[in-house]
């Protein structure tokens, strides 16, 4: 089953075209890494898929689990099973992680016609998922990302992904700002939460080090707003050894 199908996607920010005919297919069960030079359109792709305001799709289509993704509002995309992990997770002063995550999960459950989790049920779930990411529950009682280090923000975001349990995750440079230990924890978290025949991941990264842990099924190079090459994990190793110019030449 195809989880995500992108066909000839064009998108602009303001008056500036960024995506220029991007085509990509991600089947269920696949972890697909996207690599590319700065300014290639990687974060724009993530934000378009998530429905972030300010990104205008001017041509093309995106189908998610057989449905027109671009016709859905961001909260509807989330309820359908799409998760967007940010390159720079935002702080939300005055709102605890536990409060935020319980409201988010129960809003999605309601949209799917499911019963909300009780406080006790949610806390048990949150404790289990926090344990996967080696995060103390006391951290989840703090305000969302306020005072967190870069690594703590990324781990908290992976706990959020574990609790929401999406069908498809778009992870925009999840390895940004992580030291070696945090990278291994986050990478193991991605594998434990999303490595499944009925899920898929679009993993945007600059570096091989995260792919050493997550081990993608396919790797694509995004350059100039388009996918210019797709291959297996060995493509990422070539990029690491030779650089983008040499590989794309």
matplotlib code that plots the C-alpha trace (Angstrom):
import matplotlib.pyplot as plt

x = [0.0, 1.3, 1.2, 2.2, 2.2, 3.5, 3.2, 4.8, 4.5, 5.2, 5.2, 6.2, 7.0, 5.8, 6.6, 9.6, 9.2, 10.9, 9.5, 9.6, 8.0, 8.8, 7.6, 8.0, 6.3, 6.6, 4.9, 3.8, 6.6, 9.3, 11.6, 12.7, 15.5, 15.6, 19.0, 20.1, 22.2, 21.0, 18.2, 17.1, 13.6, 13.7, 12.0, 9.6, 8.5, 8.0, 6.0, 3.8, 3.0, 2.1, 0.0, 2.0, 0.5, 2.6, 3.4, 1.4, 1.0, 0.8, 0.7, 0.7, -0.9, -0.3, -2.3, -2.1, -3.5, -5.7, -7.0, -6.2, -3.8, -3.8, -7.6, -7.2, -6.6, -3.5, -5.5, -7.4, -4.1, -3.0, -6.2, -5.7, -2.3, 0.3, 2.9, 5.4, 8.5, 10.0, 13.7, 13.2, 10.5, 8.7, 8.3, 4.8, 5.0, 2.2, 1.3, 2.7, 3.8, 1.3, -1.6, -0.6, -0.2, -3.4, -5.4, -3.8, -4.3, -7.9, -8.7, -7.4, -9.3, -12.5, -12.0, -11.7, -14.8, -12.8, -13.4, -11.0, -8.4, -8.9, -6.2, -4.9, -4.8, -3.0, -0.3, 0.4, 0.8, 3.0, 5.2, 5.7, 6.6, 8.9, 10.7, 11.5, 13.2, 14.9, 13.0, 11.9, 8.2, 9.1, 10.3, 6.9, 5.3, 7.3, 6.1, 6.4, 10.1, 10.6, 14.2, 14.9, 18.2, 18.2, 18.5, 15.7, 13.4, 14.0, 13.4, 10.2, 9.1, 9.7, 7.7, 4.9, 5.2, 5.0, 1.9, 0.1, 1.1, 0.9, 0.7, 3.2, 5.9, 7.7, 10.8, 12.6, 16.3, 15.5, 19.2, 19.9, 21.5, 21.9, 25.0, 26.1, 24.2, 21.0, 21.3, 21.3, 18.3, 16.3, 17.2, 16.2, 13.0, 12.2, 12.8, 10.7, 7.8, 7.6, 9.3, 6.2, 4.6, 1.6, 3.6, 6.1, 8.6, 10.0, 13.3, 14.9, 18.6, 22.0, 24.1, 24.8, 25.2, 21.4, 21.0, 23.5, 21.0, 17.7, 18.8, 16.5, 15.1, 15.6, 17.5, 16.6, 18.5, 16.4, 18.1, 16.7, 13.2, 13.1, 14.1, 17.1, 18.2, 16.8, 18.7, 19.4, 21.3, 24.5, 23.5, 23.8, 27.3, 28.4, 27.1, 29.0, 32.2, 32.0, 29.7, 26.6, 28.3, 30.3, 27.4, 24.9, 27.4]
y = [0.0, 3.5, 5.7, 9.0, 9.8, 13.2, 14.1, 17.1, 19.3, 23.0, 25.3, 28.9, 30.9, 34.5, 35.0, 32.7, 29.2, 26.6, 23.2, 22.8, 19.6, 17.2, 13.6, 11.0, 7.8, 6.2, 2.9, 1.5, -0.1, 2.1, 4.6, 7.0, 9.5, 12.8, 14.5, 17.6, 20.8, 23.9, 25.7, 22.6, 22.7, 20.0, 22.0, 23.5, 19.9, 19.1, 22.3, 21.8, 18.2, 19.5, 22.3, 25.2, 28.6, 30.7, 27.9, 28.0, 25.0, 26.2, 22.8, 19.1, 16.7, 14.9, 11.8, 10.4, 6.9, 7.4, 10.9, 14.4, 15.6, 19.2, 19.5, 18.9, 21.4, 20.8, 19.3, 17.0, 15.8, 15.0, 13.1, 11.1, 9.9, 12.5, 13.7, 16.5, 16.7, 20.2, 21.1, 23.7, 22.6, 25.6, 26.5, 26.9, 28.8, 28.1, 24.7, 21.4, 18.6, 16.3, 18.7, 19.4, 15.8, 14.5, 17.2, 16.5, 12.8, 13.0, 15.5, 13.1, 10.2, 12.2, 13.0, 9.3, 8.5, 6.9, 7.4, 9.7, 8.3, 8.9, 10.7, 7.4, 5.7, 8.6, 8.8, 5.1, 5.5, 8.6, 6.8, 3.9, 6.1, 8.4, 5.3, 4.4, 7.8, 7.6, 10.7, 11.1, 11.8, 14.9, 16.4, 15.9, 17.8, 20.9, 23.5, 22.5, 22.8, 25.8, 25.5, 22.3, 21.7, 20.9, 17.2, 17.3, 19.1, 16.4, 13.6, 15.2, 15.4, 11.7, 11.0, 13.1, 10.9, 7.8, 8.9, 10.1, 6.9, 8.3, 6.2, 8.5, 10.7, 13.6, 14.3, 17.5, 17.2, 15.4, 14.9, 18.7, 19.7, 16.2, 14.8, 11.2, 9.7, 11.7, 10.7, 7.0, 7.4, 9.4, 7.0, 4.0, 5.7, 6.2, 2.6, 1.3, 3.7, 3.8, 0.6, -1.3, -2.7, -0.4, 2.8, 4.9, 7.7, 10.6, 11.3, 14.6, 14.8, 16.2, 13.5, 9.8, 9.5, 9.3, 6.9, 4.6, 4.1, 4.3, 2.4, 3.7, 1.5, 4.2, 7.5, 10.4, 13.5, 16.7, 19.5, 22.6, 21.8, 18.3, 14.7, 14.2, 10.7, 7.8, 4.8, 2.5, 3.3, 3.2, 6.5, 8.2, 6.7, 8.1, 11.6, 11.4, 10.4, 12.5, 15.4, 16.5, 18.0, 14.9, 12.5, 14.6, 15.1]
z = [0.0, -0.9, 2.2, 0.6, -3.1, -4.2, -7.9, -9.6, -6.5, -6.8, -3.8, -3.1, 0.0, -0.6, -4.3, -4.3, -5.8, -3.7, -4.8, -8.6, -9.6, -6.8, -7.2, -4.5, -3.4, 0.1, 0.7, 4.0, 5.9, 4.5, 6.2, 3.4, 4.0, 2.2, 2.0, 0.1, 0.2, 2.1, 0.4, -1.6, -0.2, 2.4, 5.2, 2.7, 1.8, 5.5, 6.1, 3.0, 4.1, 7.6, 6.3, 7.8, 6.9, 4.5, 2.1, -1.2, -3.3, -6.9, -8.8, -8.2, -5.8, -2.5, -1.7, 1.9, 2.5, -0.6, 0.4, -0.9, 1.8, 0.5, 1.0, 4.8, 7.5, 9.7, 12.6, 10.1, 8.7, 12.3, 13.0, 9.8, 11.1, 9.9, 12.4, 11.7, 13.8, 13.7, 13.1, 15.9, 18.3, 19.7, 23.4, 24.8, 28.2, 30.7, 29.2, 30.7, 28.4, 30.0, 29.6, 26.0, 25.0, 26.7, 24.9, 21.6, 21.8, 23.0, 20.3, 17.7, 19.3, 19.2, 15.5, 14.8, 16.8, 19.7, 23.4, 25.3, 27.6, 31.3, 33.3, 34.7, 31.3, 29.7, 32.4, 32.0, 28.3, 28.7, 31.2, 28.8, 25.9, 28.0, 29.1, 25.5, 25.1, 28.6, 29.7, 33.3, 33.8, 35.8, 32.5, 31.0, 33.9, 32.9, 30.4, 26.8, 25.8, 28.2, 29.5, 27.6, 25.9, 22.2, 22.9, 25.5, 23.0, 20.4, 22.9, 24.1, 20.5, 20.0, 23.2, 21.6, 18.5, 20.6, 22.4, 19.3, 17.4, 13.8, 10.7, 8.9, 10.4, 8.6, 10.7, 9.8, 10.9, 14.1, 14.6, 14.7, 18.0, 19.3, 20.9, 20.3, 23.2, 22.5, 18.8, 19.6, 22.0, 19.4, 16.6, 18.7, 19.5, 15.8, 15.2, 18.1, 17.4, 13.6, 12.3, 11.3, 8.2, 8.5, 9.2, 7.2, 7.8, 5.7, 7.5, 6.5, 7.5, 6.5, 8.1, 7.8, 11.6, 12.2, 9.3, 11.0, 13.8, 11.9, 8.7, 6.0, 3.3, 0.6, 0.3, -2.1, -2.9, -3.0, -5.0, -6.7, -5.5, -7.0, -6.3, -8.5, -7.4, -5.3, -4.2, -1.3, 1.9, 0.0, -1.6, 1.8, 2.2, -1.1, -0.1, 3.1, 1.3, -1.8, -1.2, -3.1, -6.1, -6.9, -6.5, -8.5, -11.3]

ax = plt.figure().add_subplot(projection="3d")
ax.plot(x, y, z, "-o")
ax.set_aspect("equal")
plt.show()
